Amino acid sequence: MERGPGERTASALFAGFRALGLFSNDIPHAVRFSALKRRFYVTTCVGKSFHTYDVQKLSLVAVSNSLPQDICCMAADGRLVFAAYGNVFSAFARNKEVVHTFKGHKAEIHLLQPFGDHVISVDTDSVLIIWHIYSEEEYLQLSFDKSVFKISAILHPSTYLNKILLGSEQGSLQLWNVKSNKLLYTFAGWKVGVTALQQAPAVDIVAVGLMSGQVIIHNIKFDETLMKFCQDWGPITSISFRTDGHPVMAAGSPCGHIGLWDLEDKKLINQMRNAHSTAIAGLTFLHREPLLVTNGADNALRIWIFDGPAGEGRLLRFRMGHSAPLTKIRYYGQNGQQILSASQDGTLQSFSTVHEKFNKSLGHGLINKKRVKRKGLQNTMSVRLPPITEFAAEEARESDWDGIIACHQGKLSCSTWNYQRSTIGAHFLRPEGLETDSTTATAVDITSCGNFAVIGLSSGAVDVYNMQSGIHRGSFGRDQAHKGSVRGVAVDGLNQLTITAGSEGVLKFWNFKNKVLIHSVSLDSSPNLMLLHRDSGILGLALDDFSISVLDIETRKIVREFSGHQGQINDMTFSPDGRWLISASMDRSVRTWDLPSGCLIDSFLLDSAPLNVTMSPTGDFLATSHVDHLGVYLWSNISLFSVVSLRPLPTEYVPSVVMLPGTCQTQDVELSEETVEPSDEMIEYDSPEQLNEQLVTLSLLPESRWKNLLNLDVIKKKNKPKEPPKVPKSAPFFIPTVPGLVPRYAAPEQNSDPQQSKVVNLGILAQKSDFCLKLEEGLVNNKYEAAVNLLKELGPSGIETELRSLSPDCGGSIDVMKSFLKMIGMMLDRKRDFELAQAYLALFLKLHLKMLPSEPILLEEMTKLSSQLEENWIHLQSLFNQSMCVLNYIKSALL
């Protein structure tokens, strides 16, 4: 569908801001040492960009600009960071900006090796290219037969000038001189694929990691194997050596375990089991420090310190997000700075929208926390609770007892959590005497006071529990509240009403205190989820037919119905003021519905279907989570900082796909010409001088121009100077100006005739003003706009002078006075400048009242004006009376 030049193609309300909770993926990290700042920095990849952290505090130093595709491998030297995507790789300066781009590979790049002023890249077709960094030119290209030697690892041996060591999936190794383009030596290998190469602290010694789990310490100068180590956890993923005086080697595995070997005693000294929940992507010992940096695909970056007596490592610092896609996110508290998120990895975490140092993990849910502490179980997988599917949180009593209630996948009991202590709570809430395995908790809510939790079950029962003691406080209905599964529960802000929705298509209103059914509403379709905005009493219901119904819990009637989604509605959220309802669906769209107008005002598509959506209590951000994504994505509310046209979208509107925001704040992007051109929605509204001919319109002049026209004599008397002004002795030079409200320079007099007569011409004294001339023209052409504009430019004294000069005694005439009355009649007839017409007419009557009755022509005009004035004032008076009546009723009536 083609769009017109004025139609928008992206979201008008929300702009991508940044992503939260992303720290690492399966790409190995890179450690750099800054000689200028004397600090170590670690760089981790997160999708299309990378993060740089200061190792000392693991604080985020920089976030790179995004690349067109996901990064597939990364390397770094002292100055630049190299990141490859597809068959292209780029060099970043200052951890942020792309300064060089290298294109030439035909297959995906999977290895990068900085090499002085050059960089080496290897693709999956075993084509090796050496590039000059600053000129971006190829220095050398080597092609290998994949069936014979498929490159799987690359290393520049220490002190080996211009030489690189290549490892292959076939098991052999080759040593090349890249300057002379010669193969120096081929190592036979161990008939097992090479997965990792690492330089040992000793010269000529290289550690070779194999697919079989073996680590070979090999002397490449004499082609001799010094020692062998083996682990049973699968292929070696990465190797590193301690350089702080302890001869220890660490090797990573696909299971997330790390093995530590003593090179002097040639034995395994320690095992770091479950260092990561996924494969160890990279591990690096910092130079001359007992610190080990590890990262993995579990979205975690960890630093371990080896200060124990037995050489074991303990966790020193970490940055960790969810290792599996999210199941539920909600803002916590009223400041809009914390987002609670539950994930399929079984953890509950809190992400800060302000700074990553405020992030915290509430941990895994444990079936028996006391037993785990008492027995000190290392492997807690057997006692962990399933992932959280729904949760509700309230901070009112968080310092006294648990403030979070959560239901778990396939579990009947609901767990409580304490946000302040960052741990699972003391109670598991479940009804007594119900032992069926098929019944599960499906919906939860917590009251605004934080005292009670309401839990809905798949059997149709709805129970109330006390959050402090965990005691069961009653159930709704005799046996069960609904015949079908409970799809949603909600409690109003005053603990008066409880609303429950069942899969049988019935919405029920209950008295919270005595558990009595008050009202039932039959729905057109089975409800999928329910959301209550407590401040406004508006209830949103997403139905299985992909429509949304909005109810008022006071009248218990459906007030709005929305349709347009083409897939299951996953989540909804209200704006803080209750004006917008934002819905996320499996059709990959996020739609914003305006409740007062009942219209769709915004819609945009995403690459990945949104699973959750939540709006900040302050209204500044919208947070979303998506299918197969580990992060929480923030969208800034454009309406808070710019003018947004909230026009209803047409039914045939096709939204465009919007990219998910990156991990850094949105950068300024050069706008194309199409974007720069103002659309019809963003053109500022230019109000006409008169909205309608029937509406009385006032002028835009200040009150000082017309309000005091009748009191000028009093004002002049008060402002009369006590003594005449004194002339200064030597007046400074200044350009003469014409008196008036608008300053204008006086034109110099042209004295062309030196012998001009000094006899005064009396005709000059009787010269008429511009206002009188315009009134005389109005008698002929019946147009008075120019005369009215002249009066608008004058001040009160000037207006009085002009009106006084209309009389025959002051140089005017009866015709001019008649023309002035016609001008007033024209202003009243058009209903424009209404207050000016009243003020000018009042001053005219005050100045010429004695003369008007003696002139029949003027008396006739006055009669016409009188009828016009009376008609206008009767109409206005009726409107004023009506408004006053309604206002008095509202003020006095008991509503």
Stockholm file with secondary structure:
# STOCKHOLM 1.0

chainA/1-895         MERGPGERTASALFAGFRALGLFSNDIPHAVRFSALKRRFYVTTCVGKSFHTYDVQKLSLVAVSNSLPQDICCMAADGRLVFAAYGNVFSAFARNKEVVHTFKGHKAEIHLLQPFGDHVISVDTDSVLIIWHIYSEEEYLQLSFDKSVFKISAILHPSTYLNKILLGSEQGSLQLWNVKSNKLLYTFAGWKVGVTALQQAPAVDIVAVGLMSGQVIIHNIKFDETLMKFCQDWGPITSISFRTDGHPVMAAGSPCGHIGLWDLEDKKLINQMRNAHSTAIAGLTFLHREPLLVTNGADNALRIWIFDGPAGEGRLLRFRMGHSAPLTKIRYYGQNGQQILSASQDGTLQSFSTVHEKFNKSLGHGLINKKRVKRKGLQNTMSVRLPPITEFAAEEARESDWDGIIACHQGKLSCSTWNYQRSTIGAHFLRPEGLETDSTTATAVDITSCGNFAVIGLSSGAVDVYNMQSGIHRGSFGRDQAHKGSVRGVAVDGLNQLTITAGSEGVLKFWNFKNKVLIHSVSLDSSPNLMLLHRDSGILGLALDDFSISVLDIETRKIVREFSGHQGQINDMTFSPDGRWLISASMDRSVRTWDLPSGCLIDSFLLDSAPLNVTMSPTGDFLATSHVDHLGVYLWSNISLFSVVSLRPLPTEYVPSVVMLPGTCQTQDVELSEETVEPSDEMIEYDSPEQLNEQLVTLSLLPESRWKNLLNLDVIKKKNKPKEPPKVPKSAPFFIPTVPGLVPRYAAPEQNSDPQQSKVVNLGILAQKSDFCLKLEEGLVNNKYEAAVNLLKELGPSGIETELRSLSPDCGGSIDVMKSFLKMIGMMLDRKRDFELAQAYLALFLKLHLKMLPSEPILLEEMTKLSSQLEENWIHLQSLFNQSMCVLNYIKSALL
#=GR chainA/1-895 SS CCCCTTCCCSCSSEEEEEEESCCCCSSCCEEEEETTTTEEEEEEEETTEEEEEETTTTEEEEECCCCSSCCCEEEECSSEEEEEETTEEEEEETTTEEEEEEECCSSCEEEEEEETTEEEEEETTCEEEEEETTTTEEEEEEECCTTTCCEEEEECCTTCTTEEEEEETTSCEEEEETTTTEEEEEECCCSSCEEEEEECSSTTEEEEEETTSEEEEEETTTTEEEEEEECSSSSCCCEEECCSSCCEEEEECTTSCEEEEETTTTEEEEEETTSSSSCEEEEEECTTSSEEEEEETTTEEEEEECCSTTCCCEEEEEEECCSSCEEEEEEESSSSCEEEEEETTSEEEEEESSCGGGCEEEEECBSCHHHHHHHTCSCCGGGBCCCEEEEEECCTTTTTSCCEEEEETTCSSEEEEETTTTEEEEEEECCTTCCCSSCCEEEEEECTTSSEEEEEETTSCEEEEETTTCCEEEESSSSCSCSSCEEEEEECTTSCEEEEEETTSEEEEEETTTCCEEEEEECSSCEEEEEEETTTTEEEEEETTSCEEEEETTTTEEEEEECCCSSCEEEEEECTTSCEEEEEETTSEEEEEETTTTEEEEEEEESSCEEEEEECTTSSEEEEEETTCCSEEEEEEGGGTSCCCCCCCCTTCCCCEECCCCSSCCCCCCCCHHHHSCCTTTSCCCCCSCSCTTSCCCCSCCGGGTTTGGGHHHHHHHTCCSSCCCCCSSCCCCCCEECSSSCEECCCCCCCCTTCCCSCCHHHHTCCCHHHHHHHHHHHHCCCHHHHHHHHHSCHHHHHHHHHTTSGGGTCCHHHHHHHHHHHHHHHHHTCSHHHHHHHHHHHHHHHTTTGGGCHHHHHHHHHHHHHHHHHHHHHHHHHHHHHHHHHHHHHSCC
#=GC SS_cons         CCCCTTCCCSCSSEEEEEEESCCCCSSCCEEEEETTTTEEEEEEEETTEEEEEETTTTEEEEECCCCSSCCCEEEECSSEEEEEETTEEEEEETTTEEEEEEECCSSCEEEEEEETTEEEEEETTCEEEEEETTTTEEEEEEECCTTTCCEEEEECCTTCTTEEEEEETTSCEEEEETTTTEEEEEECCCSSCEEEEEECSSTTEEEEEETTSEEEEEETTTTEEEEEEECSSSSCCCEEECCSSCCEEEEECTTSCEEEEETTTTEEEEEETTSSSSCEEEEEECTTSSEEEEEETTTEEEEEECCSTTCCCEEEEEEECCSSCEEEEEEESSSSCEEEEEETTSEEEEEESSCGGGCEEEEECBSCHHHHHHHTCSCCGGGBCCCEEEEEECCTTTTTSCCEEEEETTCSSEEEEETTTTEEEEEEECCTTCCCSSCCEEEEEECTTSSEEEEEETTSCEEEEETTTCCEEEESSSSCSCSSCEEEEEECTTSCEEEEEETTSEEEEEETTTCCEEEEEECSSCEEEEEEETTTTEEEEEETTSCEEEEETTTTEEEEEECCCSSCEEEEEECTTSCEEEEEETTSEEEEEETTTTEEEEEEEESSCEEEEEECTTSSEEEEEETTCCSEEEEEEGGGTSCCCCCCCCTTCCCCEECCCCSSCCCCCCCCHHHHSCCTTTSCCCCCSCSCTTSCCCCSCCGGGTTTGGGHHHHHHHTCCSSCCCCCSSCCCCCCEECSSSCEECCCCCCCCTTCCCSCCHHHHTCCCHHHHHHHHHHHHCCCHHHHHHHHHSCHHHHHHHHHTTSGGGTCCHHHHHHHHHHHHHHHHHTCSHHHHHHHHHHHHHHHTTTGGGCHHHHHHHHHHHHHHHHHHHHHHHHHHHHHHHHHHHHHSCC
//
